[in-house]
Amino acid sequence: MATNLFDDFNPISSKQWKQKIQFELDGADYNQTVIWNSPEDIQVKPFYHSDEFSKAATVNTKAADFKICQNIFVFDVDKSIERALNTLERGAESLRFTIQNDKIDVQKLLENLPLENKMVYFHLSFISIDFVKLLDTISIQKKAFFYCNFDPIGQLAREGNWFTTSEKNNFETLDLLFKNTTNLNLLSVDLGLYQNSGANITQQIAYSLAHANEYLNRYSDFTKPIVFQISVGSNYFFEIAKLRALRMLFDLIAGEYNSNIKCHFLVTPTKRNKTIYDYNVNMLRTTTECMSAILGGADAIANLPYDALYHKDNEFGDRIARNQLLILKHESYFDKVNNPADGSYYIESLTMQLAEKSLTLFKDIEANGGFLKLLNDGTIKKKIQESANKEQELFDSKKEILLGTNKYPNKEDRMKHDLELFPFVKIKPRKTLIIPIIEKRLAEKMEQERLEQE
């Protein structure tokens, strides 16, 4: 006869746990000592208990369902083909091509790649109806899932200008693309821009939802998924909750349009906390960040090579980044349960709190004219900059730690002669419609000072 071993133990209430903690603190203030207040103004408690738990988030995810994605910058078509074939043979399950102009021979690029039933993402720095129509034809021929990731609003936020001369032209072109393609997923939201420029998690969720809402307002009858290009940071549990809250809120907002449109998460580790000194630590950071993405329910993950800040694309960096994901997918037992994050009182609490705070901010944005209006008048940039400055102050004062950079740096480390890429903010003087939102890493100033002293 089976017995429940837990019947031998009396249940302990949250009140009893708190009393025990207060006793062990020996007079220290409970709230000041063991409760942490996050940048999102969420109080993180030392324990979470069933008797304080109200309701779980309604998010359906499956941890091992993500696809391993390989980023490929297309300049030399032949080399890009060779690299794509190589990465697919060695574990990549999807591809993301960055293409900067419509002169690239995309037919040649794709014709010999084994793409049937594979997800292929295209980051295009231009809008060309003929180019996209060709992609649509190829996707049908290849029986592949192509995502073009067009994001005119993201282009305005990042570059300060639309793809073409005016807002109207951009959306008219998108209208034509919708009418002239049948198999492509076209729309995307660049959430990574907000994370990499210093927005806190509540802002990231709310801004990306308001950003997406601008598209839903114009294309509410659109049925294919919107791709959210997401960057995840190192706040492990918060990042898991971020993806869950974002998916839950997007479904809520899409439901207001009576739409069945879904969101599709393409996730990459952030650059904001990555460093050029003691660069091997970047592998540890990207590993935990990819784990957050997996547990949060990413559809695809494109890992960031440990040396991506200062080296050009190279086989070794790609292989290490891909192998990190292969180990997480096939050797970490994430596939043994539906989702290891489900049922955690802590993650459920974070998910609900982030969702509530983000929804409040989203409603405030809509009440004040919508995302585009606030982007154009500089409000979005100002709010992100305020959050970024707070985080920078924490880093500069060593309250936010990046090992090997602002704590335990290796003074013998030399990087000046290893820099194949410029790893700092690039200044591009040009006339823009708005002041763009600028991505910036926390360690940039400190690294520049060290480089000058080498």
N, C-alpha and C positions, 0 to 999 in steps of 0.2 A: 504494500500500500504506500503510495507516494505521500510524502509529507512536505510541507512548506517550511523550509528552515527559517524563514523570516518570522514565523509565528513565535519563535523563541525569544524575539527581541521586541521590546516595547517601542512604538513609534515615537520619534523625537520631533517636537514642533519647532517651527522657525523661531519662536520666542525663546525656547530653551537653548537653541544653538546660539542665539545672539547673547543671552545671559552668560553662556560659557565663554564666548569670545571676549566679552567685556571683562570678565574675571581675569582671563589670561593677559589682557592688556595692562593690568596692574595700575589702573588709574588714568591711563591715557585716554583721550577723547575718541570714542568709537568713530564718529563721523569724520574727524580730521585724520585719523590714523589708517583706517582700512577701507574707506570709501573714496573712489577716484572719480573725478569729474572730467569727462571727455570734452574735446573741442566742440562737440555737438550738444553740449550741456546735458549729457546723459550720465546719471550717477551709477557707477558700476559698484555693485555690492560684493562683499567677500564670499557670499554663498547665495544660492537661489533654491527655493523650497516649494514643494507642491501646494502647501496651504496658502501661498501668496501668488499662486499662478492662476490667471483668469482664463485666457484662451490662446490657442495655438494659431500661428499664421497659416492661412490656407495656400500653401505653395507646394506644388507637385514637382519634384526634381528627382533625378537619378544620377548618383555621383559618377558612375563609370561610363556614362553615355556620351561624354565629350569626345570631340575629334582633335587629334594632334595636328596643328596647323603650322605650315612653314612659310615664313615671309620671304619673298623674292623680289628684289628691286630689278626691274627690267631695263637694261641699257643695251647690252649686247644680247640679241635674241638667242644666238646659238649657245652662249654660255648659260643663259637662263633656262633653256631647254635641258641642257646637261645637268644643271643643278636640280631642276624639278624632278627629273627621272631618278637621280641619285637619292634625293631625300624621300621620294615615294618608296623606293626599294628598301630604304633603311628605317622605315617606321612612320613617316609622316602619312597622315590620312586625308589631309586637305591642304590647299595652297592659297596664299594671298599674294597676288601680284600687284606691285606698285608701278604704275605706268604714267609717265609725265607728259607724253604728247601723243597725238593720234597718228603720228608717222610710224609708230611701231607696227611691225607686221604680226598682228595678233593671230591671223590664220596660221602662219608658220609656227608661232609660239605654241599653239595648242594642238595642232593636227596630229602629232604623234605621241601625245601624252595619254596615259590610261586613266580617263576621267569619269568613266561610267559610274553613276551613283555616288560620285564624290562632290563635296562642297568646295567650290572655288570662289574666292573673293577677289574683287578688283578695286583697288584704290586708284581712282583716276583723278588727275590734277586738271581735268578739262571736261567739258560737256560737248560731245559730238554725236548727233543722231545717227549718222552712218556707222560710226564705230560701234555704238551700242547695238544697233540692229544686226550687225555682223556677229557680235557676241551672242545675241539671242538665237541666231541661226545655228551657231556652233554648239550652243548648249543643247539644242534639240537634237542635232546630229550625234552628239556625244552622250546623250542621255545623262547629263550632268546637272548639278544644281549651282547656278551662277548667281552671285550676289554682287551687284555693281557698287553698292555702298555710296550712292550719291547723297551728299549732304550740303546743299547750298547754304543753309544757315550756319553750319559748322565752318564752311569755307569763309563766310563773312566774319565769324567770331575769331578764327585763327589768323586770317590774312588781312582783315580789315576791308576787303573788297569781295564782291560777288564773283562767281565764275565769269559771267559776262557783265555788260555795263550796268544793268539795273536789276532791281528785285523782280520786276514784272517779267523781264526776259528770261530769268532763271526758272520761274515757275511755269511760264508758257512752254519752255523747252521740256521741262519735266512732263507737262501735259502731253506733249507730242511723243515723248518716250513711252508713256503709259499706253498710248493709242497704237504705237507701232511695234510693240514687243508683246510676246505672249508667255515667255518662259522665264523671264528674268525677275529677280527681286531687286528693286531699284533704290528703295529708301534706306537711309542710315542716320544714326545720331552719334556724333563723336563725343561721347562722354569722357573719353580719355583726356581731352583737352582741359576739362575742368579739374580733373584729379592732378594732372601734371603741372598745372599752374597754381595749385595750392588751395583749392576749394575744400571745405570740410565735407564729410560724407552726406550730411543733410542737404547741403547745397548741390552736391553732385547729383543726388537723386532728383531733387526738385527741379533743378535747371534742365536736366535731361528730359524729364517728363514734360515740362513746359515747352522745351525745344521740340519734342515729338508732337505735342499738341498743336503746334503751328502746322505741321503736316496733316494731322488728322482733321483739322479745320478745313483744309483745302481738298483732301483726298479721303473723305470718310468712307467712300465706297471701295477703297483700295483693299484687296483681300490678302495679299502676300505679306509675310512677316517684315517688320522693321528691324534692321540689324542695329543693335546697340554695341558700339565699339568701346569697350570698357577697360580702364586701367585699374589694377588693384594694388593697394599698398600693403604695408607690413603689419597693420593692426588686425591680426589674424581673425578673431571672432567677429569684429565689426565688419570686415570685408565680406565674410560669409553672409552676415545679416544684410549687408548692402544689396547684394545681388538678389536675395530673397525678397526684400522689401520692394525693390525696383520692379521685379516681375509681378508681384502682387498688385502694386499700384497701377502699373501699366494696364493690366487686365481690367482693373476697376474703371480707369478712364476710358479705355476702348469700349467698355460696356455702355458708357453713357452715350456713345454714338451708335449703339445697337450693332456694333461691329464685332466680328469674330477674329479680327486681325491679331496676330500674336507677336511677341518680341523674340528675337534671336540674339543670344549673347556671344559675341566674339571678344575674348578676354586676353589681355596682355599685362604682365607685371609693369608697374609704374617705373618711370625713369627718375622720379623726384628724389628718391632716397638712394639712388645708385651713385657709386663713386669711382674715380679713376685710380686713387691710391688704395692699396690693399684690396685690389679688385676681385680677388677670389671670394671675398665676403659676399659679393653680389650673387654668387651661386646659392648661398644660404638664403639670402633674401628672396630670390626668385622661386626657390623651392617652396617656402611657406606661402608665398603669394599665389603660386599655382595651386597649392592645396586649398587655399581659401576659394579660389575660382571653381575648383572641382566640387567642393562641398556646398558652394552657393548655387550650383546648377548651371555652370557654363555649358554652352552648346559646342564651342570650339575654343581652344587655347593656343595662342601663338607665343611661345616662351621668348624671353629676352636674353640673348647670349650675354654671358658675364662681361665680355669685352666690347659690347655694342657701342659704348660711349666713345671709344677712342680707336677702335680697329675697324677697318672695312670688313664687309662680309667675308668670312673665311670658314673653311671646312671644319676646323677643330671647334670653334665657338658654336657653330650650328649643331655639330654632333653632340656636344655636351648638353646644350639646351634641349635638344630633341630627346636625348636619353633620360634627362630629368623627368620628362613627361611620360616616357615609356615605363619607367620604374613606377611612377605614381599610378599609372593606369593598370599595369599588369602585375605588379608585385607588392602593392600596398593594401590589398584586400578591400578596396572601396566598393568593389562589385559584389561583396558578400551580403550586403544589406541594401535596401532601396536607397537610403541616404543616411549616412552616419550622423548628420546634423539634426535629423528629425527627433523630436522629443527632448532635446536639451533645453531645460528651463532658461538657461542663460541666453542661448542663441535665439530662442523664441521671444524672450523679453526684449532683446536688442532689436530683433526684426520688427516687432510691433511698435517700439518706441521710435525707431528711425522712420517707419512708415507714417506714424502720426505726425511727427515733426516735419517730415518732407511734404506731406499732404497739406499741412497748414501753410508752409512756404509756397507751395504750388498755387494754392488758392489766392494767396496774397499777390503773386505775380500776375495771375489772371485778372484780379480785381483792379490792378494798376495798369492795364492795357495789354498784357501779354508779353511773352518772352522777347519777340522782335523789337517791340517798343523799348523795353528796358535795356536790351542789347545796344540798340542805336543811341540811346541817350547816356550810355556809359555806366548805368547802375549795376549791371551784372559784373562788369570788370572791376568796379569799385568794391563790391562786396567780396569778390574772390580775392582781391588784393589785400583786403583787411584780414581775411583768414590766413592768407599766405604770410603776411607780416607777423602774425601771432606765432605761427609755426616756426618761422625763421628765428624769432626771438628765443623760442624754446631750444632750437638747435644751437644758436650762438652762445646761450648760457649753459649749454651741456645738460639741459633737462630732457631734451630729446637726443638720444644717443645714436650715432652711427659708428660702430666699432671700426677702428683702423683709421678714422678720420678725425672726429672731435673727441675720441677717447681711445687710449692705447695706440696712437699712431706709430708706425715704424719710421723713425727719423732717417733711416738709411734708404728708404724707398725712393726710387728715381723714375720719373715718368716722361720727362721732357722729350726724350728721343724715341719714345714709343707711340707718340700721338700721330696716328694716320688721319684722324678726323679731329675737327675743332669741337671740343666737348662742352662749350659754354654757349650762352645766349648769343645768337647771331643778329647783328643790327643790319637791317635792310632798309635804308632810307628810300621811301617811296610815298606817293600820294595815296591816301586811303580814305574811305568813306567814314570809318570809325577807327578808334584806337584799338588795335587787335589785343586779344588776350594772349599773354606770353607764357609759354612753358619755361619753368626754371627749376633747376635742382637745388636742394638745400645746401650742398657742399661747394657750390661754384666759387664763391668768394674765397673761402679757405684754401681751395685747391689752386686758385690763381696765385695766391700769395706764396704757397709752397713752390710752385713752378718758377716764380721769379727768383727764389732763393737758391735754386739748384745750380 
